[in-house]
Amino acid sequence: MMMTKFVVVGGGIVGLAVAHRLMTDRPGDSVTVLEKESGWGAHQTGHNSGVVHAGVYYQPGSLKAALCVAGNASMFQFCEEHGLPYDICGKLIVATDEAELPRLHGLHQRSLANGLPVRLVSGEEARAYEPHVSAVAALHVASTGIVDFGAVCRKLAELLVAGGAEPKADTEVTGVTTRTGGVVVHTTRGEVAGDVLINCAGLHADRIARLSGITTPVQIVPFRGEYYELIPRRRDLVRGLIYPVPDPQFPFLGVHLTRMIDDTVHAGPNAVLAAAREGYSWGRINPRDVWDELTYRGLWALGRKHYRYGLTEVARSLSKKRFAASLARLVPELTSVDIVPAGAGVRAQAIRRDGGLVDDFLIVEADRQVHVLNAPSPAATSSLEIARHIVSRLPADQAC
Ligand SMILES: Cc1cc2nc3c(=O)[nH]c(=O)nc-3n(C[C@H](O)[C@H](O)[C@H](O)COP(=O)(O)OP(=O)(O)OC[C@H]3O[C@@H](n4cnc5c(N)ncnc54)[C@H](O)[C@@H]3O)c2cc1C
């Protein structure tokens, strides 16, 4: 059997996990990772909440449900094996009034269908977990936890180097030429020839797919998620993870309170349309990205359907008081003087031409190519299992 050369685009947690799985499962093959930034996990992976989700929210039978539930276990196991910090602290999803109870019960049923260790608890029982929470009832999810996904990326990159793979930072992919039996990837540091291309470029994955000759059924639209942080003397208001009951129409979970692995407590993220794929603040505008958004029929269709939700999110983004008011629904003692801005992340959310938000992970396979076109939350949690899924579906030998 000949050696197959794999070229992975993107050194976020998904690309690194795929490269690591290739290296482990196909020791005779070669693996190169191309990452445009100088460090690993510089975009979505390095700007997220650090939560290892359990699998509560996802449609039973979906890729998200299967790979999140399995990914939760494999992420904690990876951290244990490699001495990385983690804490399976559990989380509470709280119904703050009676009107939210049917949706909370719906989540309970869905969690059970996904095989999770969850418990529906009264408001009083909820306060045994989180003494400052306001809840008429809550769902306690025991298997949710926290990690440092940046540290996971650095460990994966270290393992790749040790195992003989080639993770190349500061190498931006600018073009792809497909040829019989493989691809030539053009980068800012020269050409890389490969037998198989695996595109894990996150916020730019649809563009890499198009450069590779794929007609994508979706476009990636960037939604910024902004965070505040609790000032140190108010951190004791939150022990672990406190989430609201989400609106099932959207893939976003609603602003929540998250104790991070470094013991800070983050509040957020919200979800506002960004004017750049790497638009971490209102001031970051990228004309090409704005043009792509404005000329995309799918975004206009989404806007027509959900403009009220969008305007509410913008108002909350611009007003610290409104942001604090959302938090106070969960923990009434919190006010706007208790929080300070704490950065943002940008989600790569794929949207269909009819304006539908792609709910499940979307992985498109073509001849000698695999494109990860929708890997928003919980893809960091699920990354090791997304990698296993992708690698298990590759033909045994693709060398030319
Ligand atoms: C605010 C926020 C909160 C979140 N919270 C959670 C959470 O708590 N738990 C969870 O499981 N998930 C969470 N997520 C989702 C999670 O972060 C992502 O699903 C996951 O990080 C996706 O990983 P990725 O490798 O696909 O993308 P990325 O981490 O974005 O990596 C893609 C990489 O590709 C590189 N790249 C792009 N274009 C090129 C090019 N042309 N050439 C070379 N390299 C290129 C980029 O520089 C980047 O490093 C959150 C996301 C956000 C934004």
The ligand as a MOL file (V3000), in Angstrom:
LIG
                    3D

  0  0  0     0  0            999 V3000
M  V30 BEGIN CTAB
M  V30 COUNTS 53 58 0 0 0
M  V30 BEGIN ATOM
M  V30 1 C -18.5500 32.7680 21.5490 0
M  V30 2 C -18.4390 31.2820 21.3530 0
M  V30 3 C -18.6770 30.4180 22.4260 0
M  V30 4 C -18.5970 29.0330 22.2330 0
M  V30 5 N -18.7040 28.2020 23.3120 0
M  V30 6 C -18.4900 26.8640 23.1330 0
M  V30 7 C -18.4350 25.9860 24.2500 0
M  V30 8 O -18.5130 26.4100 25.3950 0
M  V30 9 N -18.2950 24.6570 24.0090 0
M  V30 10 C -18.1690 24.1360 22.7510 0
M  V30 11 O -18.0660 22.9310 22.5900 0
M  V30 12 N -18.1670 24.9570 21.6800 0
M  V30 13 C -18.2870 26.3010 21.8420 0
M  V30 14 N -18.2290 27.1430 20.7790 0
M  V30 15 C -18.0300 26.5740 19.4600 0
M  V30 16 C -16.5820 26.1680 19.2490 0
M  V30 17 O -15.6870 27.1570 19.6860 0
M  V30 18 C -16.3810 25.8690 17.7640 0
M  V30 19 O -17.3980 25.0000 17.3590 0
M  V30 20 C -15.0470 25.2140 17.5010 0
M  V30 21 O -14.0170 25.9510 18.1040 0
M  V30 22 C -14.8310 25.1030 16.0080 0
M  V30 23 O -13.4980 24.6990 15.8000 0
M  V30 24 P -12.8840 24.7970 14.3570 0
M  V30 25 O -11.5470 24.1760 14.4230 0
M  V30 26 O -13.8700 24.2650 13.3630 0
M  V30 27 O -12.8120 26.3660 14.0320 0
M  V30 28 P -11.7290 27.4450 14.4550 0
M  V30 29 O -11.3330 27.3140 15.8580 0
M  V30 30 O -12.2870 28.7640 14.0330 0
M  V30 31 O -10.4730 27.0620 13.5620 0
M  V30 32 C -10.4320 27.2770 12.1770 0
M  V30 33 C -9.0040 27.6420 11.8370 0
M  V30 34 O -8.8430 27.7210 10.4300 0
M  V30 35 C -7.9050 28.7420 10.1660 0
M  V30 36 N -8.0660 29.1890 8.7940 0
M  V30 37 C -9.1500 29.7970 8.2460 0
M  V30 38 N -8.9010 30.0950 6.9620 0
M  V30 39 C -7.6500 29.6700 6.6900 0
M  V30 40 C -6.8360 29.7230 5.5140 0
M  V30 41 N -7.2540 30.2810 4.3810 0
M  V30 42 N -5.5860 29.1930 5.6010 0
M  V30 43 C -5.1310 28.6200 6.7410 0
M  V30 44 N -5.8610 28.5760 7.8830 0
M  V30 45 C -7.1110 29.0830 7.8500 0
M  V30 46 C -8.2630 29.8260 11.1860 0
M  V30 47 O -7.2060 30.7350 11.3950 0
M  V30 48 C -8.6020 28.9970 12.4080 0
M  V30 49 O -7.5080 28.8370 13.2820 0
M  V30 50 C -18.2950 28.5180 20.9460 0
M  V30 51 C -18.0380 29.3940 19.8880 0
M  V30 52 C -18.0710 30.7680 20.0980 0
M  V30 53 C -17.7220 31.6700 18.9660 0
M  V30 END ATOM
M  V30 BEGIN BOND
M  V30 1 1 1 2
M  V30 2 1 2 3
M  V30 3 2 2 52
M  V30 4 2 3 4
M  V30 5 1 4 5
M  V30 6 1 4 50
M  V30 7 2 5 6
M  V30 8 1 6 7
M  V30 9 1 6 13
M  V30 10 2 7 8
M  V30 11 1 7 9
M  V30 12 1 9 10
M  V30 13 2 10 11
M  V30 14 1 10 12
M  V30 15 2 12 13
M  V30 16 1 13 14
M  V30 17 1 14 15
M  V30 18 1 14 50
M  V30 19 1 15 16
M  V30 20 1 16 17
M  V30 21 1 16 18
M  V30 22 1 18 19
M  V30 23 1 18 20
M  V30 24 1 20 21
M  V30 25 1 20 22
M  V30 26 1 22 23
M  V30 27 1 23 24
M  V30 28 2 24 25
M  V30 29 1 24 26
M  V30 30 1 24 27
M  V30 31 1 27 28
M  V30 32 2 28 29
M  V30 33 1 28 30
M  V30 34 1 28 31
M  V30 35 1 31 32
M  V30 36 1 32 33
M  V30 37 1 33 34
M  V30 38 1 33 48
M  V30 39 1 34 35
M  V30 40 1 35 36
M  V30 41 1 35 46
M  V30 42 1 36 37
M  V30 43 1 36 45
M  V30 44 2 37 38
M  V30 45 1 38 39
M  V30 46 1 39 40
M  V30 47 2 39 45
M  V30 48 1 40 41
M  V30 49 2 40 42
M  V30 50 1 42 43
M  V30 51 2 43 44
M  V30 52 1 44 45
M  V30 53 1 46 47
M  V30 54 1 46 48
M  V30 55 1 48 49
M  V30 56 2 50 51
M  V30 57 1 51 52
M  V30 58 1 52 53
M  V30 END BOND
M  V30 END CTAB
M  END
